[in-house]
Amino acid sequence: MIKVGVTSWADRSLLASGWYPEGVRTAEERLRFYASQFSLVENDMPYYALPDPEMARTWAERTPPGFTMNLKAHALMTGHYTDPGRLPSDLRERLPADRERIYPRHLPEGMLREIEDRFVAAAEALGERLGLLLFQFPVWFPRSREARGELRRIAERFARFRVAVEFRNRTWMSARNLVSTLDELRDLGLSYTCVDEPQGFVSSVPPIVAVTSDVGLVRLHGRNAARWRRGAETAAERFDYLYSLDEIRGWAARAHHLSQRARDVHVLFNNCHRDYAVRNAGQMQELLRPAFTELRPT
């Protein structure tokens, strides 16, 4: 099965684009409408703020059977920094008071484990709607012995879930390391995230198509090289790119290739500027229609 969707159903740029019908205004109405158009979504909210299980159960209740929601791991779980104000109050009061940005190294002993536990509780509350847990690592996470050890820790810590990893440092998929990186992911049971993104930067990973577990994952970030590294104030500006139909055809062929080697394939558009992601996702669905089972709107 190939499922197609986008990386957020409620970002400001999409809401302002007019994609949602006029009468669709509440959070519940938006998710229900989105789930009538696509059978997959990536929920990036947990990256910014930890959801509680009740919120996750609400997401599940607002979507139909067969709908899949991937969860993006919290920033601190992948070595990123976060605004301490985004953390729950009981965790926030234990943090250093003089820092605007908190990195994992600033956390008191045991707090990262608590954050992971809360993330797991929300993931479990999604029940059958849960797809992948996505760990997207920052550019300062190059391939190294320490980083490979962290992948192993994640594989063991979250062994009861389906986990995908996305790299933002080119050392992982360089000509020298490509084969060994993919082999290690297979050994750990982690899904490799195939990406489409601007090339020529330290953070650039080539558009290599590979399967390392029973789920193939594709995330398309657009090709706005001018905004990829610097110069964008918001994500909507950074991912300001509308794929052409020919570009989508190329990735539809790659998705079909993945489907011959994986039980499921997830294709997600992250070009979250205006309605670009949902427009391109809709085009992808049409191109893949003969090759996949998809929820259709009533």
C-alpha positions as CSV (number, residue, x, y, z in Angstrom):
1,M,0.0,0.0,0.0
2,I,1.2,3.5,-0.9
3,K,-0.2,6.3,1.2
4,V,0.2,9.9,0.4
5,G,-0.1,13.0,2.6
6,V,1.5,16.1,4.0
7,T,3.6,17.0,7.0
8,S,1.0,19.2,8.7
9,W,-2.7,19.7,8.3
10,A,-2.9,22.9,10.4
11,D,0.1,25.2,9.7
12,R,-0.7,28.8,9.3
13,S,0.3,29.0,5.7
14,L,-2.1,26.3,4.7
15,L,-4.9,27.7,6.8
16,A,-4.4,31.1,5.1
17,S,-4.4,29.6,1.6
18,G,-8.1,28.9,1.4
19,W,-7.6,25.1,0.8
20,Y,-10.1,24.3,3.6
21,P,-13.8,24.9,2.6
22,E,-15.4,28.0,4.0
23,G,-17.4,26.1,6.6
24,V,-14.4,24.2,7.9
25,R,-13.1,26.3,10.8
26,T,-12.5,24.3,14.0
27,A,-9.6,22.1,14.7
28,E,-11.9,19.0,14.6
29,E,-13.4,20.0,11.3
30,R,-10.0,20.6,9.7
31,L,-8.7,17.2,10.7
32,R,-11.9,15.4,9.6
33,F,-11.8,17.2,6.3
34,Y,-8.1,16.5,5.7
35,A,-8.7,12.8,6.5
36,S,-11.4,12.7,3.9
37,Q,-8.8,13.7,1.3
38,F,-5.7,11.8,2.3
39,S,-5.1,8.6,4.3
40,L,-1.7,9.8,5.8
41,V,-0.4,12.7,7.7
42,E,2.8,13.5,9.6
43,N,2.0,15.2,12.9
44,D,4.9,17.6,13.6
45,M,3.3,19.1,16.8
46,P,5.3,16.7,19.1
47,Y,8.5,18.1,17.7
48,Y,7.6,21.5,19.3
49,A,5.4,20.5,22.3
50,L,4.7,17.2,23.9
51,P,1.1,16.2,23.5
52,D,-0.7,14.3,26.2
53,P,-2.5,11.0,25.6
54,E,-5.9,12.6,25.7
55,M,-5.0,14.8,22.8
56,A,-3.7,11.8,20.8
57,R,-6.9,9.9,21.5
58,T,-8.8,12.9,20.1
59,W,-6.8,12.8,16.9
60,A,-7.6,9.1,16.6
61,E,-11.3,9.7,17.1
62,R,-11.5,12.4,14.5
63,T,-10.0,10.2,11.7
64,P,-11.5,7.2,10.0
65,P,-10.3,3.5,10.2
66,G,-7.4,3.0,7.9
67,F,-6.0,6.5,8.4
68,T,-2.3,6.7,9.4
69,M,-0.6,9.4,11.5
70,N,3.2,9.5,11.8
71,L,4.6,11.4,14.8
72,K,7.7,13.5,14.6
73,A,9.9,13.0,17.7
74,H,10.4,15.9,20.1
75,A,13.3,18.2,19.3
76,L,15.3,17.2,22.4
77,M,15.0,13.6,21.4
78,T,17.0,14.2,18.2
79,G,19.6,16.6,19.5
80,H,17.9,19.8,18.5
81,Y,17.3,22.7,20.8
82,T,13.9,23.9,22.1
83,D,12.3,26.9,23.7
84,P,12.0,26.0,27.3
85,G,8.6,27.7,27.3
86,R,7.3,24.9,25.1
87,L,7.9,22.2,27.7
88,P,5.3,21.2,30.4
89,S,5.5,23.4,33.4
90,D,6.7,20.6,35.8
91,L,9.7,20.0,33.5
92,R,10.3,23.7,32.8
93,E,10.7,24.6,36.4
94,R,13.7,22.2,36.7
95,L,15.6,23.8,33.9
96,P,18.3,26.5,34.0
97,A,16.5,29.9,34.2
98,D,18.9,31.9,32.1
99,R,18.7,30.1,28.8
100,E,16.5,31.0,25.9
101,R,17.4,27.8,24.1
102,I,17.7,24.4,25.8
103,Y,19.8,21.6,24.3
104,P,19.8,18.0,25.5
105,R,23.1,18.7,27.3
106,H,21.3,21.3,29.5
107,L,18.7,18.8,30.8
108,P,19.0,17.5,34.4
109,E,19.8,13.8,34.7
110,G,16.8,11.6,33.8
111,M,14.7,14.4,32.1
112,L,15.3,13.2,28.6
113,R,14.0,9.8,29.6
114,E,10.9,11.6,31.0
115,I,10.4,13.4,27.7
116,E,10.7,10.1,25.8
117,D,8.2,8.5,28.2
118,R,5.6,11.2,27.6
119,F,6.1,11.0,23.8
120,V,5.6,7.2,24.0
121,A,2.4,7.6,26.0
122,A,1.0,9.9,23.3
123,A,2.1,7.5,20.6
124,E,0.4,4.6,22.3
125,A,-2.8,6.5,22.7
126,L,-3.1,6.8,18.9
127,G,-3.7,3.0,18.8
128,E,-4.2,1.7,15.3
129,R,-3.8,5.1,13.7
130,L,-0.1,5.2,14.6
131,G,2.2,4.8,11.7
132,L,5.9,5.7,12.1
133,L,7.9,7.6,14.7
134,L,10.1,10.0,12.8
135,F,13.5,10.9,14.2
136,Q,14.9,13.8,12.1
137,F,18.4,14.6,13.1
138,P,20.1,18.0,12.8
139,V,23.0,19.0,10.6
140,W,25.3,18.7,13.6
141,F,24.6,15.0,13.7
142,P,27.3,13.6,11.3
143,R,28.1,10.0,11.0
144,S,30.3,9.0,13.8
145,R,30.8,6.2,16.4
146,E,28.8,8.2,18.9
147,A,26.0,8.9,16.4
148,R,25.8,5.3,15.4
149,G,25.5,4.4,19.0
150,E,22.6,6.8,19.4
151,L,20.8,5.1,16.5
152,R,21.2,1.8,18.3
153,R,19.9,3.2,21.5
154,I,16.8,4.6,19.7
155,A,16.2,1.2,18.0
156,E,16.3,-0.5,21.4
157,R,14.4,2.1,23.3
158,F,11.5,2.3,20.8
159,A,11.7,-1.3,19.6
160,R,7.9,-1.9,19.9
161,F,7.3,0.9,17.4
162,R,8.0,1.4,13.7
163,V,10.8,4.0,13.6
164,A,12.2,6.0,10.7
165,V,15.3,8.2,10.7
166,E,16.1,11.2,8.5
167,F,19.6,12.6,8.2
168,R,20.5,16.2,7.6
169,N,24.2,15.7,7.3
170,R,25.7,14.5,4.0
171,T,28.3,12.2,5.7
172,W,25.7,9.5,6.3
173,M,25.0,9.0,2.6
174,S,28.4,9.9,1.0
175,A,29.8,7.5,-1.5
176,R,32.1,6.1,1.2
177,N,29.4,5.5,3.8
178,L,26.2,4.9,1.8
179,V,26.2,1.1,1.8
180,S,27.3,0.8,5.5
181,T,24.7,3.3,6.6
182,L,21.9,1.4,4.9
183,D,23.2,-1.9,6.1
184,E,23.2,-0.7,9.7
185,L,19.7,0.7,9.5
186,R,18.5,-2.7,8.2
187,D,20.3,-4.5,11.1
188,L,18.5,-2.1,13.5
189,G,15.1,-2.4,11.8
190,L,15.0,1.4,11.2
191,S,13.3,2.9,8.1
192,Y,15.5,5.0,6.0
193,T,13.9,8.3,4.9
194,C,14.3,9.0,1.2
195,V,14.4,12.8,0.7
196,D,14.1,15.3,-2.1
197,E,15.8,18.6,-1.1
198,P,18.2,21.2,-2.4
199,Q,21.7,19.9,-3.0
200,G,25.1,21.4,-2.4
201,F,25.0,22.0,1.3
202,V,26.4,20.2,4.3
203,S,22.8,19.4,5.2
204,S,22.0,18.0,1.8
205,V,21.3,14.3,1.4
206,P,21.1,12.9,-2.1
207,P,17.7,11.6,-3.4
208,I,18.7,8.0,-2.9
209,V,15.8,5.4,-3.0
210,A,16.3,2.6,-0.5
211,V,14.3,0.4,1.8
212,T,15.7,-0.8,5.2
213,S,12.6,-2.1,6.9
214,D,9.0,-3.1,6.1
215,V,8.0,0.6,5.6
216,G,9.5,2.8,2.8
217,L,9.3,6.6,3.6
218,V,9.7,9.5,1.3
219,R,9.7,13.1,2.4
220,L,9.8,15.9,-0.2
221,H,11.0,19.2,1.0
222,G,11.1,21.2,-2.3
223,R,14.1,22.5,-4.1
224,N,14.3,26.1,-2.9
225,A,18.1,26.2,-2.6
226,A,18.2,30.0,-1.9
227,R,16.2,29.5,1.3
228,W,17.4,26.0,2.3
229,R,20.1,27.0,4.7
230,R,19.6,30.6,5.5
231,G,17.4,33.6,4.7
232,A,14.0,32.2,5.7
233,E,12.2,33.5,8.7
234,T,9.6,30.8,8.7
235,A,9.3,27.2,7.5
236,A,6.7,28.3,4.9
237,E,9.4,30.6,3.4
238,R,12.1,27.9,3.5
239,F,9.9,25.3,1.8
240,D,8.5,27.7,-0.8
241,Y,8.5,25.3,-3.7
242,L,5.7,23.9,-5.9
243,Y,6.7,20.7,-7.7
244,S,6.0,20.4,-11.4
245,L,4.0,17.5,-12.7
246,D,7.1,16.0,-14.3
247,E,9.0,16.2,-11.0
248,I,6.1,14.4,-9.2
249,R,6.1,11.8,-11.9
250,G,9.7,11.0,-11.2
251,W,8.9,10.5,-7.5
252,A,5.8,8.5,-8.3
253,A,8.0,6.0,-10.2
254,R,10.4,5.9,-7.2
255,A,7.5,5.3,-4.8
256,H,6.3,2.4,-7.0
257,H,9.8,1.0,-6.9
258,L,9.8,1.2,-3.1
259,S,6.4,-0.6,-3.0
260,Q,8.0,-3.6,-4.6
261,R,10.4,-3.9,-1.7
262,A,8.3,-2.8,1.3
263,R,5.0,-3.7,2.8
264,D,3.9,-0.1,3.1
265,V,5.2,3.1,1.5
266,H,4.5,6.6,3.0
267,V,5.0,9.6,0.7
268,L,4.9,13.0,2.5
269,F,5.1,16.5,1.1
270,N,6.8,19.0,3.3
271,N,6.8,22.0,0.9
272,C,4.5,23.7,3.3
273,H,4.0,27.1,1.6
274,R,0.4,28.0,1.1
275,D,-1.4,25.0,-0.3
276,Y,1.6,23.7,-2.3
277,A,2.0,20.5,-0.2
278,V,-1.7,19.4,-0.5
279,R,-1.8,20.4,-4.2
280,N,1.3,18.2,-5.0
281,A,0.1,15.4,-2.7
282,G,-3.2,15.3,-4.7
283,Q,-1.3,15.1,-7.9
284,M,0.8,12.3,-6.6
285,Q,-2.4,10.4,-5.6
286,E,-3.7,10.7,-9.1
287,L,-0.5,9.4,-10.6
288,L,-0.3,6.5,-8.2
289,R,-4.0,5.5,-8.3
290,P,-3.5,2.3,-10.3
291,A,-0.8,1.2,-7.8
292,F,-2.3,1.9,-4.4
293,T,-5.3,1.6,-2.1
294,E,-6.4,4.9,-0.8
295,L,-9.2,6.3,1.3
296,R,-11.4,8.5,-0.9
297,P,-13.6,11.4,0.1
298,T,-17.3,10.7,0.4
